[in-house]
Structure formats: structure tokens, C-alpha cells
């Protein structure tokens, strides 16, 4: 049985109402619509959104093509309708946990538990929203982004009611939501959502490990934000492959991965399409190379500076300063890795995430066993939080200002391990001193 919010997907055809003028036309239309929404969930689960066709939906739902187009404009319209109803149902379930007045301490963690219960009860529907929506482009992602914005506001209201949490910066609130999202996304992707209920207590403890910073999280001194250099670095001038990779990233930043063509890539790289195919089999091959190359360059920018720091706490700050500086200097790579990768599918996202886990794992493993060591779940949630903060800034066109976020990312990473006061001191210090 493939469970959907509208019933068992394998029994949709048997649900059809009998024909005839005596039937309730409105009821029949509602039934047809629900069967098509359930068919969308089923097909995305079995094939994914891109491989799903209108013909698949007709076959699963047991409706005619004319009936489909009476209900929806196209496949995307049907997907959006299913997504909107699923998101609305999830929000209603969480809101119910938060019903009533007062600031009972158990209400915010109960809301997190309610979200997890919704995911576990309807994993196919949750996968449609949290995984397949990226393949549906901007229109497909918009309902999920609205839900995330709602969750950030919910977190803000909850923080106002808790000791030492009032006044949490918006970036921290969004990071907390993004960290939880990352953990849920990964379990859904691997079809291990059954693990989530046991993770709720540790996830809540992690979310509660960020008091409001004792002082503003700002870099000391004047931050010089210069325009990134338009030309490729010298080594790329001698490497056709690097030139194509950079052209690919630039083209994708302008049009998004699904809409970018080989002609767009060739134009951005100032090469012929023949030259492109001499080095890459196609767009997917260029994407894999771009993620691999940009990830390696990111590691090369971050880790040598980290290794030169004497104190691991300072190394965390330096690491995020270098990371933010790299993305500010490489806006096309920043957009590719933090925003456009979501339109390329789960495999590309997993490749991107592997680099993030490697960097955060190296930064947050204190050398002394006597110091608090973060769990794998904390590492995973921290990576998600960092990705969420960077995503929001880059999507808003603020890549050049990313160095301003280094203290926020530093505080986010250190506060659960060394406490808010010390984390804030390290985040707002400068140089290599402890």
C-alpha cells in the first residue's frame, strides 16, 4: 500500500463514483481531483517528478485526459495543488499542538514532535514536498519556502516566551529551522523516516543550545566589500575544462539548472558547443565536474588557514571567514552550490552536502577528548543550519556581503559546545589570537 493524504494510491481506480445524471457532480469532481492529487504523490514516489507524465497520472487515478485538463492546466499545476494541500495539512497539525493561550514550556517541543509525526505518517507526501519540489523549479519550491518562513516566525514567537531566547537574530532562527529541515530531508531521501521520532529530544536540545548572543555578532573593524573579479583566475585561462566549468556555473546562476542549455554554457564560456562535447558528455557531466571542482577549491581556501590556527575555537572562526570570503569572491560557484543545486536533484545535493559535512566535521572536532564532542546529529543539523543561512543571503543577491555572516556561523557552531558567552567572544574577535 502506498499511503497518501487522499487514500491508498493502489485503490484509486476502484474509488471511482458511478456515472449517471443522478450523481452529485460536485462530489464527482472532488473525487476526481483527490484521485489525481494522490496519483501525483504515488508517481513522484515511484518515478520522481521529472519522469512523471500526465499519462502516468491518468493511469493511476483512472480518469480521462479531458477530466485532467478540466481540473489542472498541466503537470506542474497538479503538483502545486497537491503540495499546497499537503503543506496546509502539516501546518494545521503543528498549529493544533500550539493551540490555546499561555507559554506552556511543553508546547514548542510538542510542535516539533507533531511535525515529525506528520512526516512519518505520510512519508510519500513529505517526500513530494521536501524532495521533489526542487525538481519542479521555483514554482514548485515556493509553497515549501512559505512554510519555512512560517516556521521561522513560529520559532521567533516561541523564543520570545523562553528564558534567554528573546531577541535571537533572524539568521539564527532561520538556521535552527534549516538544521531541523536538513535532518528530516536526509531521512526522507534515504527512506529512513522511521528514525526521526527518536531524534526529536536531541534535535530539541540542539535547537535550545542557542541563547541570544550577549553582544551583536559583528566582525570587528571595517569590512571591505569589493566587487568580485570578473575574470577567471590565471590557471583557468590555461584549462579549457575549468573555463567550461566556470561558464557552466555562470549560465546556471542566470537561468537555473533545468533551463540552462549547452548553448547557454558555450556562450558563457566563449567556446563552441563542439569544444564543450570534447570535454563533457552533457549537462549532467558538467554539473558533476563543477560541484567537484568548486568543492575542492572551497576546501583549499578554508583548510590551510584553519590548520595554521593554534586554538581550535579560533580555527572555527577563521574557517567560516575563509568560507564566506570564497563565496563572496566566487558568486557563480556560491549560487551553484547554495541555490541552483536544488534544481539538479538529490544526487547533486548529496555531493554538495558531503563537502559541507567534511568542513564542519573538521572544524567542530575539538582536539582534546576532555572537551565536549558534538554528536553526528549535531554535526548534521549544524551543516543544515549553515546551508540555510547561506542560501537565504545568496538567493537574495547578497553574495558580496557574505563575510558579514562569518560571526553568525561561528556562534552557531560553537555555542552548543563552549557556551554562548565564549562563543560570542570568539565570533567577534579578529586575527589568530585566542
C-alpha positions in Angstrom: 0.0 0.0 0.0 1.2 3.5 -0.9 -0.4 5.8 1.6 -1.3 9.4 0.5 -3.4 12.1 2.3 -6.2 11.1 -0.1 -6.1 7.3 0.5 -4.3 4.3 -0.8 -2.8 5.1 -4.2 -3.2 1.5 -5.4 -7.0 1.6 -4.9 -7.8 4.9 -6.7 -9.4 3.4 -9.8 -11.7 1.3 -7.7 -12.8 4.5 -5.9 -14.5 6.0 -9.0 -18.0 7.1 -8.4 -20.7 5.5 -10.7 -21.6 7.6 -13.8 -25.1 9.0 -14.3 -27.0 12.2 -14.3 -28.4 11.4 -10.8 -24.9 11.6 -9.3 -23.6 14.6 -7.4 -21.4 16.4 -9.9 -19.6 18.4 -7.3 -18.8 15.2 -5.4 -17.6 13.6 -8.5 -15.3 16.5 -9.3 -13.9 16.5 -5.8 -13.3 12.7 -6.1 -11.5 13.1 -9.4 -9.4 15.9 -8.1 -8.4 13.9 -5.0 -7.5 10.9 -7.1 -5.3 13.0 -9.3 -3.5 14.5 -6.3 -3.0 11.1 -4.8 -1.7 9.9 -8.2 0.8 12.7 -8.2 2.2 11.6 -4.8 2.3 8.0 -6.0 4.1 8.7 -9.3 6.6 11.1 -7.7 7.4 8.4 -5.1 7.9 5.6 -7.7 9.4 7.6 -10.5 10.2 11.2 -9.4 8.7 14.4 -10.6 10.7 14.8 -13.9 9.9 11.3 -15.0 6.2 11.6 -14.2 3.9 12.3 -17.1 0.3 13.3 -17.4 -0.3 9.9 -18.8 1.0 8.3 -15.6 -1.4 10.4 -13.6 -4.3 9.3 -15.8 -3.5 5.7 -15.5 -3.0 5.7 -11.7 -6.1 7.9 -11.0 -8.4 6.3 -13.5 -9.5 9.5 -15.1 -9.7 10.7 -18.7 -7.3 13.3 -20.2 -10.3 15.6 -20.7 -11.1 15.3 -17.0 -7.5 16.1 -16.0 -7.4 19.3 -18.0 -10.8 20.3 -16.6 -9.0 20.3 -13.2 -5.5 21.4 -13.9 -3.6 23.4 -16.5 -0.7 20.9 -16.7 1.5 18.6 -14.6 3.1 21.4 -12.6 -0.4 22.8 -11.7 -1.4 19.4 -10.4 1.9 19.1 -8.5 1.4 22.5 -6.9 -2.2 21.7 -5.9 -1.0 18.5 -4.1 1.9 20.3 -2.5 -0.3 23.2 -1.2 -2.8 20.9 0.4 -0.1 18.7 2.0 1.7 21.8 3.4 -1.5 23.3 4.7 -2.3 20.0 6.4 1.1 19.9 8.0 0.8 23.5 9.2 -2.6 22.8 10.7 -1.3 19.8 12.6 1.5 21.8 14.1 -0.8 24.8 14.8 -3.1 22.4 16.7 -0.2 21.5 19.0 0.3 25.2 19.7 -3.4 25.9 20.3 -4.5 27.8 23.3 -3.1 30.7 25.2 -0.1 31.0 27.5 3.5 29.9 27.2 3.5 26.3 28.4 7.1 25.0 28.3 6.0 21.8 26.5 4.3 23.5 23.5 7.3 24.2 21.3 8.9 20.7 21.6 5.4 19.3 21.1 5.2 21.2 17.8 8.5 19.6 16.6 7.1 16.2 17.6 3.9 16.9 15.7 5.9 17.8 12.6 7.8 14.6 12.8 4.6 12.6 13.3 3.2 14.2 10.1 6.3 13.2 8.2 6.3 9.6 9.5 2.6 9.1 8.9 2.7 10.4 5.3 6.3 9.9 4.1 5.3 9.8 0.4 3.6 13.2 0.7 6.5 14.6 2.7 8.9 13.4 0.0 6.9 15.2 -2.6 7.2 18.5 -0.7 10.7 18.3 0.7 12.5 16.5 -2.2 10.5 16.5 -5.4 9.6 20.2 -5.1 13.1 21.2 -6.1 12.7 19.4 -9.5 9.6 21.4 -10.1 11.6 24.7 -10.2 10.8 28.0 -8.5 7.0 27.4 -8.7 7.4 24.0 -7.0 9.6 25.3 -4.2 7.5 28.4 -3.4 5.0 26.6 -1.1 7.8 25.0 0.9 9.6 28.3 1.2 6.5 29.9 2.5 6.2 27.1 5.1 9.8 27.6 6.2 9.1 31.3 6.6 6.1 30.4 8.7 8.3 28.1 10.8 10.8 30.9 11.3 8.1 33.2 12.6 6.8 30.4 14.8 10.3 29.9 16.2 10.6 33.6 16.9 7.3 33.7 18.8 8.4 30.6 20.8 11.8 32.1 21.5 10.1 35.3 22.9 8.5 33.1 25.5 11.6 31.3 26.7 14.3 32.5 29.1 17.4 33.8 27.4 16.0 33.4 23.9 14.2 36.7 23.3 16.0 38.8 20.7 17.6 35.9 18.8 18.8 37.2 15.5 16.7 36.2 12.5 19.7 34.4 10.9 19.9 32.2 14.0 16.2 31.4 13.9 16.4 30.5 10.2 19.4 28.4 10.9 17.7 26.4 13.6 14.8 25.7 11.3 17.1 24.8 8.4 19.1 22.5 10.6 16.0 20.5 11.5 14.9 20.6 7.9 18.2 19.1 6.8 17.9 16.1 9.3 14.3 15.4 8.1 15.3 15.8 4.4 18.2 13.3 4.7 16.0 10.7 6.4 13.2 11.1 3.8 15.8 10.8 0.9 17.1 7.6 2.3 13.6 6.3 3.3 14.7 6.1 6.9 12.0 8.5 8.3 11.2 5.9 10.9 14.3 7.0 12.8 13.0 10.6 13.2 10.8 10.2 16.4 13.8 9.0 18.4 15.8 12.0 17.3 13.3 14.6 18.5 14.7 15.0 22.0 18.3 15.5 20.8 17.1 17.8 18.0 15.2 19.9 20.5 18.3 20.1 22.8 20.3 21.3 19.9 17.7 23.9 19.0 17.7 25.1 22.6 21.5 25.4 22.8 21.5 28.9 21.2 20.7 31.7 23.7 20.6 35.2 22.4 24.2 36.4 21.9 25.5 38.6 24.8 26.6 41.2 22.2 25.9 41.8 18.5 27.5 39.3 16.1 29.6 41.6 14.0 33.1 41.4 12.6 35.4 43.9 14.3 36.8 46.7 12.3 35.6 47.9 8.9 34.6 45.2 6.4 35.9 46.0 3.0 33.4 44.5 0.5 34.8 44.7 -3.0 33.3 43.6 -6.3 34.4 40.1 -7.3 36.9 39.9 -10.1 35.0 39.1 -13.4 38.0 37.3 -15.0 38.7 33.7 -14.2 41.8 33.0 -12.1 45.0 32.6 -14.1 45.1 28.8 -14.0 41.6 28.6 -15.5 42.8 30.6 -18.6 45.0 27.6 -19.5 42.4 24.9 -18.8 39.5 24.5 -21.2 37.8 22.3 -18.7 38.0 25.0 -16.0 36.8 27.6 -18.4 33.8 25.5 -19.3 33.1 24.8 -15.6 33.0 28.5 -14.8 30.9 29.2 -17.9 28.5 26.5 -16.7 28.2 28.0 -13.2 27.7 31.4 -14.7 25.0 30.2 -17.0 23.2 28.3 -14.3 23.3 31.3 -12.0 21.4 33.3 -14.6 18.8 30.7 -15.7 18.7 27.9 -13.2 19.9 24.4 -13.8 16.8 22.9 -15.5 16.5 25.8 -18.1 20.2 26.0 -18.9 21.2 24.6 -22.3 24.5 23.5 -23.8 24.3 26.6 -26.0 24.0 28.8 -22.9 27.1 27.2 -21.4 29.1 27.5 -24.6 28.2 31.2 -24.8 29.1 31.9 -21.2 32.4 30.1 -21.6 33.1 31.7 -25.1 33.6 28.4 -26.7 31.8 26.3 -29.4 29.4 23.5 -28.5 31.9 21.2 -30.2 34.5 22.2 -27.7 32.1 21.6 -24.9 31.5 18.0 -26.0 35.2 17.4 -26.3 35.4 17.7 -22.5 31.9 16.7 -21.2 29.2 14.2 -22.2 26.4 16.6 -21.4 25.0 19.0 -18.8 24.9 16.4 -16.0 28.5 15.6 -16.6 29.4 19.3 -16.4 27.4 19.7 -13.2 29.3 16.8 -11.5 32.6 18.4 -12.6 31.5 21.9 -11.4 30.5 20.6 -8.0 33.7 18.5 -7.7 36.0 21.4 -8.7 34.2 24.1 -6.7 34.1 21.8 -3.7 37.9 21.1 -4.0 38.6 24.9 -4.4 36.4 25.6 -1.3 38.3 23.1 0.8 41.6 24.5 -0.5 40.5 28.0 0.5 39.4 27.0 4.0 41.5 24.2 5.4 45.1 25.6 5.1 44.1 28.7 7.0 42.3 26.6 9.6 45.4 24.4 10.1 47.6 27.4 10.9 45.4 28.4 13.9 46.7 27.4 17.3 43.3 27.2 19.0 40.5 25.1 17.6 37.9 27.7 18.6 39.7 30.4 16.6 40.1 27.9 13.8 36.3 27.6 13.6 36.0 31.4 13.1 38.8 31.6 10.6 37.3 28.7 8.7 34.0 30.5 8.3 35.7 33.7 7.4 37.5 31.9 4.6 34.4 30.1 3.5 32.3 33.3 3.3 35.2 35.1 1.6 35.5 32.3 -1.0 31.8 32.5 -1.9 31.9 36.3 -2.0 34.7 36.2 -4.5 33.1 33.4 -6.5 29.4 34.4 -6.8 28.6 31.9 -9.6 30.0 29.0 -7.5 28.2 30.3 -4.5 24.9 30.3 -6.4 25.5 26.9 -7.9 26.3 25.2 -4.6 23.9 27.0 -2.3 20.9 27.7 -4.5 20.9 26.2 -8.0 22.0 22.7 -6.9 18.4 22.1 -5.6 17.1 22.1 -9.1 19.6 19.4 -10.1 18.2 16.6 -8.0 19.1 14.7 -4.8 22.3 13.2 -6.1 23.8 16.7 -6.8 22.6 17.9 -3.4 24.2 14.9 -1.7 27.5 15.7 -3.5 27.3 19.3 -2.3 26.4 18.3 1.3 29.4 15.9 1.5 31.8 18.9 1.3 29.8 20.8 3.9 30.0 17.8 6.3 33.7 17.4 5.7 34.4 21.1 6.6 32.1 21.2 9.6 33.3 17.9 10.9 36.9 19.0 10.8 36.1 22.3 12.4 34.0 21.0 15.3 36.0 18.1 16.5 38.0 19.5 19.5 41.5 18.0 19.7 41.2 17.3 23.4 38.9 14.4 24.3 38.1 16.1 27.6 36.2 18.8 25.7 32.7 18.4 24.6 32.5 16.5 21.4 29.5 17.1 19.0 27.4 14.1 18.1 26.9 13.1 14.4 23.3 14.5 14.7 24.6 17.9 15.9 27.1 18.0 13.0 24.3 17.2 10.6 22.0 19.8 12.0 24.8 22.4 12.0 25.6 21.8 8.4 21.9 22.3 7.6 21.8 25.5 9.6 24.9 26.9 7.8 23.4 26.0 4.4 20.1 27.6 5.3 21.8 30.9 6.3 23.9 31.0 3.2 21.0 30.0 1.0 18.9 32.9 2.2 21.7 35.5 1.7 22.8 34.2 -1.8 19.3 33.9 -3.1 18.6 37.5 -2.0 21.6 38.6 -4.2 23.9 39.4 -1.2 26.9 37.2 -2.1 29.3 40.1 -1.8 28.2 40.7 1.8 28.6 37.1 3.0 31.7 37.9 5.1 29.4 39.7 7.4 27.8 36.4 8.3 31.0 34.7 9.5 30.4 35.7 13.1 26.8 34.3 12.9 28.1 30.9 11.5 30.9 30.8 14.1 28.5 31.4 17.0 26.0 28.9 15.6 28.7 26.2 15.5 30.4 27.0 18.9 27.6 27.9 21.2 26.4 24.3 21.8 30.0 23.3 22.6 31.5 26.1 24.7 28.6 28.2 25.7 27.1 31.5 24.4 29.4 33.9 26.1 32.7 32.4 25.0 31.3 31.6 21.5 30.3 35.2 21.1 33.7 36.4 22.2 35.4 34.1 19.6 33.0 35.0 16.9 33.6 38.7 17.2 37.4 38.6 17.7 39.9 39.1 15.0 43.3 37.7 14.0 44.7 34.4 15.2 44.7 35.1 18.9 42.5 33.0 21.2 
